[in-house]
Amino acid sequence: MKIRTVLATGLMLALLGCSKLTLDNYNKITMGMSYDAVVLLIGPPEKCDDMMGVRSCEWGDGERSVQVNFVAGQVLIFSSRNLK
């Protein structure tokens, strides 16, 4: 039982350390990029809101984040906070 717990904990830490939310990946986002291409690059968003034809999605947490606004499924505006 202890071995399973140790392995599970190690796997979780490894997955958390392999986040796609990096400055290098953020710098690959370009205007006109599709929603699907952004998701492939930095992973699925934590949340998205749709209002008046604009889809605003956010990745990350309180420490570091990326926000991307899509119009007609393409990147229009994007910004980041505390990426390394």
Phi and psi in radians as a Rosetta constraint file:
Dihedral C 1 N 2 CA 2 C 2 CIRCULARHARMONIC -1.108 0.35
Dihedral N 2 CA 2 C 2 N 3 CIRCULARHARMONIC -0.672 0.35
Dihedral C 2 N 3 CA 3 C 3 CIRCULARHARMONIC -1.097 0.35
Dihedral N 3 CA 3 C 3 N 4 CIRCULARHARMONIC -0.738 0.35
Dihedral C 3 N 4 CA 4 C 4 CIRCULARHARMONIC -1.079 0.35
Dihedral N 4 CA 4 C 4 N 5 CIRCULARHARMONIC -0.733 0.35
Dihedral C 4 N 5 CA 5 C 5 CIRCULARHARMONIC -1.114 0.35
Dihedral N 5 CA 5 C 5 N 6 CIRCULARHARMONIC -0.771 0.35
Dihedral C 5 N 6 CA 6 C 6 CIRCULARHARMONIC -1.116 0.35
Dihedral N 6 CA 6 C 6 N 7 CIRCULARHARMONIC -0.758 0.35
Dihedral C 6 N 7 CA 7 C 7 CIRCULARHARMONIC -1.131 0.35
Dihedral N 7 CA 7 C 7 N 8 CIRCULARHARMONIC -0.756 0.35
Dihedral C 7 N 8 CA 8 C 8 CIRCULARHARMONIC -1.103 0.35
Dihedral N 8 CA 8 C 8 N 9 CIRCULARHARMONIC -0.729 0.35
Dihedral C 8 N 9 CA 9 C 9 CIRCULARHARMONIC -1.123 0.35
Dihedral N 9 CA 9 C 9 N 10 CIRCULARHARMONIC -0.759 0.35
Dihedral C 9 N 10 CA 10 C 10 CIRCULARHARMONIC -1.089 0.35
Dihedral N 10 CA 10 C 10 N 11 CIRCULARHARMONIC -0.717 0.35
Dihedral C 10 N 11 CA 11 C 11 CIRCULARHARMONIC -1.127 0.35
Dihedral N 11 CA 11 C 11 N 12 CIRCULARHARMONIC -0.744 0.35
Dihedral C 11 N 12 CA 12 C 12 CIRCULARHARMONIC -1.074 0.35
Dihedral N 12 CA 12 C 12 N 13 CIRCULARHARMONIC -0.765 0.35
Dihedral C 12 N 13 CA 13 C 13 CIRCULARHARMONIC -1.136 0.35
Dihedral N 13 CA 13 C 13 N 14 CIRCULARHARMONIC -0.672 0.35
Dihedral C 13 N 14 CA 14 C 14 CIRCULARHARMONIC -1.124 0.35
Dihedral N 14 CA 14 C 14 N 15 CIRCULARHARMONIC -0.749 0.35
Dihedral C 14 N 15 CA 15 C 15 CIRCULARHARMONIC -1.154 0.35
Dihedral N 15 CA 15 C 15 N 16 CIRCULARHARMONIC -0.690 0.35
Dihedral C 15 N 16 CA 16 C 16 CIRCULARHARMONIC -1.154 0.35
Dihedral N 16 CA 16 C 16 N 17 CIRCULARHARMONIC -0.601 0.35
Dihedral C 16 N 17 CA 17 C 17 CIRCULARHARMONIC -1.276 0.35
Dihedral N 17 CA 17 C 17 N 18 CIRCULARHARMONIC -0.261 0.35
Dihedral C 17 N 18 CA 18 C 18 CIRCULARHARMONIC -1.778 0.35
Dihedral N 18 CA 18 C 18 N 19 CIRCULARHARMONIC 0.606 0.35
Dihedral C 18 N 19 CA 19 C 19 CIRCULARHARMONIC -1.099 0.35
Dihedral N 19 CA 19 C 19 N 20 CIRCULARHARMONIC 2.464 0.35
Dihedral C 19 N 20 CA 20 C 20 CIRCULARHARMONIC -1.464 0.35
Dihedral N 20 CA 20 C 20 N 21 CIRCULARHARMONIC -0.110 0.35
Dihedral C 20 N 21 CA 21 C 21 CIRCULARHARMONIC -1.485 0.35
Dihedral N 21 CA 21 C 21 N 22 CIRCULARHARMONIC 1.386 0.35
Dihedral C 21 N 22 CA 22 C 22 CIRCULARHARMONIC -2.158 0.35
Dihedral N 22 CA 22 C 22 N 23 CIRCULARHARMONIC 2.840 0.35
Dihedral C 22 N 23 CA 23 C 23 CIRCULARHARMONIC -1.099 0.35
Dihedral N 23 CA 23 C 23 N 24 CIRCULARHARMONIC -0.680 0.35
Dihedral C 23 N 24 CA 24 C 24 CIRCULARHARMONIC -1.038 0.35
Dihedral N 24 CA 24 C 24 N 25 CIRCULARHARMONIC -0.816 0.35
Dihedral C 24 N 25 CA 25 C 25 CIRCULARHARMONIC -1.190 0.35
Dihedral N 25 CA 25 C 25 N 26 CIRCULARHARMONIC -0.671 0.35
Dihedral C 25 N 26 CA 26 C 26 CIRCULARHARMONIC -1.032 0.35
Dihedral N 26 CA 26 C 26 N 27 CIRCULARHARMONIC -0.719 0.35
Dihedral C 26 N 27 CA 27 C 27 CIRCULARHARMONIC -1.165 0.35
Dihedral N 27 CA 27 C 27 N 28 CIRCULARHARMONIC -0.219 0.35
Dihedral C 27 N 28 CA 28 C 28 CIRCULARHARMONIC -1.524 0.35
Dihedral N 28 CA 28 C 28 N 29 CIRCULARHARMONIC -0.217 0.35
Dihedral C 28 N 29 CA 29 C 29 CIRCULARHARMONIC -1.245 0.35
Dihedral N 29 CA 29 C 29 N 30 CIRCULARHARMONIC 2.346 0.35
Dihedral C 29 N 30 CA 30 C 30 CIRCULARHARMONIC -2.317 0.35
Dihedral N 30 CA 30 C 30 N 31 CIRCULARHARMONIC 2.721 0.35
Dihedral C 30 N 31 CA 31 C 31 CIRCULARHARMONIC -1.044 0.35
Dihedral N 31 CA 31 C 31 N 32 CIRCULARHARMONIC 2.412 0.35
Dihedral C 31 N 32 CA 32 C 32 CIRCULARHARMONIC 1.583 0.35
Dihedral N 32 CA 32 C 32 N 33 CIRCULARHARMONIC -0.177 0.35
Dihedral C 32 N 33 CA 33 C 33 CIRCULARHARMONIC -1.147 0.35
Dihedral N 33 CA 33 C 33 N 34 CIRCULARHARMONIC 2.514 0.35
Dihedral C 33 N 34 CA 34 C 34 CIRCULARHARMONIC -1.334 0.35
Dihedral N 34 CA 34 C 34 N 35 CIRCULARHARMONIC 2.774 0.35
Dihedral C 34 N 35 CA 35 C 35 CIRCULARHARMONIC -0.980 0.35
Dihedral N 35 CA 35 C 35 N 36 CIRCULARHARMONIC -0.803 0.35
Dihedral C 35 N 36 CA 36 C 36 CIRCULARHARMONIC -1.084 0.35
Dihedral N 36 CA 36 C 36 N 37 CIRCULARHARMONIC -0.663 0.35
Dihedral C 36 N 37 CA 37 C 37 CIRCULARHARMONIC -1.150 0.35
Dihedral N 37 CA 37 C 37 N 38 CIRCULARHARMONIC -0.685 0.35
Dihedral C 37 N 38 CA 38 C 38 CIRCULARHARMONIC -1.144 0.35
Dihedral N 38 CA 38 C 38 N 39 CIRCULARHARMONIC -0.740 0.35
Dihedral C 38 N 39 CA 39 C 39 CIRCULARHARMONIC -1.098 0.35
Dihedral N 39 CA 39 C 39 N 40 CIRCULARHARMONIC -0.707 0.35
Dihedral C 39 N 40 CA 40 C 40 CIRCULARHARMONIC -1.079 0.35
Dihedral N 40 CA 40 C 40 N 41 CIRCULARHARMONIC -0.625 0.35
Dihedral C 40 N 41 CA 41 C 41 CIRCULARHARMONIC -1.318 0.35
Dihedral N 41 CA 41 C 41 N 42 CIRCULARHARMONIC -0.844 0.35
Dihedral C 41 N 42 CA 42 C 42 CIRCULARHARMONIC -2.095 0.35
Dihedral N 42 CA 42 C 42 N 43 CIRCULARHARMONIC 0.081 0.35
Dihedral C 42 N 43 CA 43 C 43 CIRCULARHARMONIC 1.625 0.35
Dihedral N 43 CA 43 C 43 N 44 CIRCULARHARMONIC 3.047 0.35
Dihedral C 43 N 44 CA 44 C 44 CIRCULARHARMONIC -1.229 0.35
Dihedral N 44 CA 44 C 44 N 45 CIRCULARHARMONIC 2.523 0.35
Dihedral C 44 N 45 CA 45 C 45 CIRCULARHARMONIC -1.259 0.35
Dihedral N 45 CA 45 C 45 N 46 CIRCULARHARMONIC 2.735 0.35
Dihedral C 45 N 46 CA 46 C 46 CIRCULARHARMONIC -1.251 0.35
Dihedral N 46 CA 46 C 46 N 47 CIRCULARHARMONIC -0.636 0.35
Dihedral C 46 N 47 CA 47 C 47 CIRCULARHARMONIC -2.768 0.35
Dihedral N 47 CA 47 C 47 N 48 CIRCULARHARMONIC 2.702 0.35
Dihedral C 47 N 48 CA 48 C 48 CIRCULARHARMONIC -2.418 0.35
Dihedral N 48 CA 48 C 48 N 49 CIRCULARHARMONIC 2.490 0.35
Dihedral C 48 N 49 CA 49 C 49 CIRCULARHARMONIC -2.184 0.35
Dihedral N 49 CA 49 C 49 N 50 CIRCULARHARMONIC 2.409 0.35
Dihedral C 49 N 50 CA 50 C 50 CIRCULARHARMONIC -1.971 0.35
Dihedral N 50 CA 50 C 50 N 51 CIRCULARHARMONIC 2.228 0.35
Dihedral C 50 N 51 CA 51 C 51 CIRCULARHARMONIC -2.618 0.35
Dihedral N 51 CA 51 C 51 N 52 CIRCULARHARMONIC 2.166 0.35
Dihedral C 51 N 52 CA 52 C 52 CIRCULARHARMONIC 0.908 0.35
Dihedral N 52 CA 52 C 52 N 53 CIRCULARHARMONIC 0.779 0.35
Dihedral C 52 N 53 CA 53 C 53 CIRCULARHARMONIC 1.438 0.35
Dihedral N 53 CA 53 C 53 N 54 CIRCULARHARMONIC 0.030 0.35
Dihedral C 53 N 54 CA 54 C 54 CIRCULARHARMONIC -1.957 0.35
Dihedral N 54 CA 54 C 54 N 55 CIRCULARHARMONIC 2.203 0.35
Dihedral C 54 N 55 CA 55 C 55 CIRCULARHARMONIC -1.797 0.35
Dihedral N 55 CA 55 C 55 N 56 CIRCULARHARMONIC 2.040 0.35
Dihedral C 55 N 56 CA 56 C 56 CIRCULARHARMONIC -1.873 0.35
Dihedral N 56 CA 56 C 56 N 57 CIRCULARHARMONIC 2.025 0.35
Dihedral C 56 N 57 CA 57 C 57 CIRCULARHARMONIC -2.053 0.35
Dihedral N 57 CA 57 C 57 N 58 CIRCULARHARMONIC 2.590 0.35
Dihedral C 57 N 58 CA 58 C 58 CIRCULARHARMONIC -2.276 0.35
Dihedral N 58 CA 58 C 58 N 59 CIRCULARHARMONIC 2.391 0.35
Dihedral C 58 N 59 CA 59 C 59 CIRCULARHARMONIC -2.061 0.35
Dihedral N 59 CA 59 C 59 N 60 CIRCULARHARMONIC 2.572 0.35
Dihedral C 59 N 60 CA 60 C 60 CIRCULARHARMONIC 1.871 0.35
Dihedral N 60 CA 60 C 60 N 61 CIRCULARHARMONIC -2.732 0.35
Dihedral C 60 N 61 CA 61 C 61 CIRCULARHARMONIC -2.467 0.35
Dihedral N 61 CA 61 C 61 N 62 CIRCULARHARMONIC -2.832 0.35
Dihedral C 61 N 62 CA 62 C 62 CIRCULARHARMONIC -1.168 0.35
Dihedral N 62 CA 62 C 62 N 63 CIRCULARHARMONIC -0.422 0.35
Dihedral C 62 N 63 CA 63 C 63 CIRCULARHARMONIC -1.469 0.35
Dihedral N 63 CA 63 C 63 N 64 CIRCULARHARMONIC -0.840 0.35
Dihedral C 63 N 64 CA 64 C 64 CIRCULARHARMONIC -2.433 0.35
Dihedral N 64 CA 64 C 64 N 65 CIRCULARHARMONIC 2.509 0.35
Dihedral C 64 N 65 CA 65 C 65 CIRCULARHARMONIC -2.766 0.35
Dihedral N 65 CA 65 C 65 N 66 CIRCULARHARMONIC 2.861 0.35
Dihedral C 65 N 66 CA 66 C 66 CIRCULARHARMONIC -2.300 0.35
Dihedral N 66 CA 66 C 66 N 67 CIRCULARHARMONIC 2.370 0.35
Dihedral C 66 N 67 CA 67 C 67 CIRCULARHARMONIC -2.158 0.35
Dihedral N 67 CA 67 C 67 N 68 CIRCULARHARMONIC 2.314 0.35
Dihedral C 67 N 68 CA 68 C 68 CIRCULARHARMONIC -2.288 0.35
Dihedral N 68 CA 68 C 68 N 69 CIRCULARHARMONIC 2.314 0.35
Dihedral C 68 N 69 CA 69 C 69 CIRCULARHARMONIC -1.853 0.35
Dihedral N 69 CA 69 C 69 N 70 CIRCULARHARMONIC 2.250 0.35
Dihedral C 69 N 70 CA 70 C 70 CIRCULARHARMONIC -1.972 0.35
Dihedral N 70 CA 70 C 70 N 71 CIRCULARHARMONIC 2.396 0.35
Dihedral C 70 N 71 CA 71 C 71 CIRCULARHARMONIC -2.164 0.35
Dihedral N 71 CA 71 C 71 N 72 CIRCULARHARMONIC 2.214 0.35
Dihedral C 71 N 72 CA 72 C 72 CIRCULARHARMONIC 0.973 0.35
Dihedral N 72 CA 72 C 72 N 73 CIRCULARHARMONIC 0.620 0.35
Dihedral C 72 N 73 CA 73 C 73 CIRCULARHARMONIC 1.349 0.35
Dihedral N 73 CA 73 C 73 N 74 CIRCULARHARMONIC 0.188 0.35
Dihedral C 73 N 74 CA 74 C 74 CIRCULARHARMONIC -2.211 0.35
Dihedral N 74 CA 74 C 74 N 75 CIRCULARHARMONIC 2.564 0.35
Dihedral C 74 N 75 CA 75 C 75 CIRCULARHARMONIC -1.081 0.35
Dihedral N 75 CA 75 C 75 N 76 CIRCULARHARMONIC 2.264 0.35
Dihedral C 75 N 76 CA 76 C 76 CIRCULARHARMONIC -1.966 0.35
Dihedral N 76 CA 76 C 76 N 77 CIRCULARHARMONIC -0.859 0.35
Dihedral C 76 N 77 CA 77 C 77 CIRCULARHARMONIC -2.377 0.35
Dihedral N 77 CA 77 C 77 N 78 CIRCULARHARMONIC 2.470 0.35
Dihedral C 77 N 78 CA 78 C 78 CIRCULARHARMONIC -2.583 0.35
Dihedral N 78 CA 78 C 78 N 79 CIRCULARHARMONIC 2.643 0.35
Dihedral C 78 N 79 CA 79 C 79 CIRCULARHARMONIC -2.631 0.35
Dihedral N 79 CA 79 C 79 N 80 CIRCULARHARMONIC 2.824 0.35
Dihedral C 79 N 80 CA 80 C 80 CIRCULARHARMONIC -2.361 0.35
Dihedral N 80 CA 80 C 80 N 81 CIRCULARHARMONIC 2.856 0.35
Dihedral C 80 N 81 CA 81 C 81 CIRCULARHARMONIC -2.466 0.35
Dihedral N 81 CA 81 C 81 N 82 CIRCULARHARMONIC 2.145 0.35
Dihedral C 81 N 82 CA 82 C 82 CIRCULARHARMONIC 1.035 0.35
Dihedral N 82 CA 82 C 82 N 83 CIRCULARHARMONIC 0.610 0.35
Dihedral C 82 N 83 CA 83 C 83 CIRCULARHARMONIC -1.418 0.35
Dihedral N 83 CA 83 C 83 N 84 CIRCULARHARMONIC 2.594 0.35
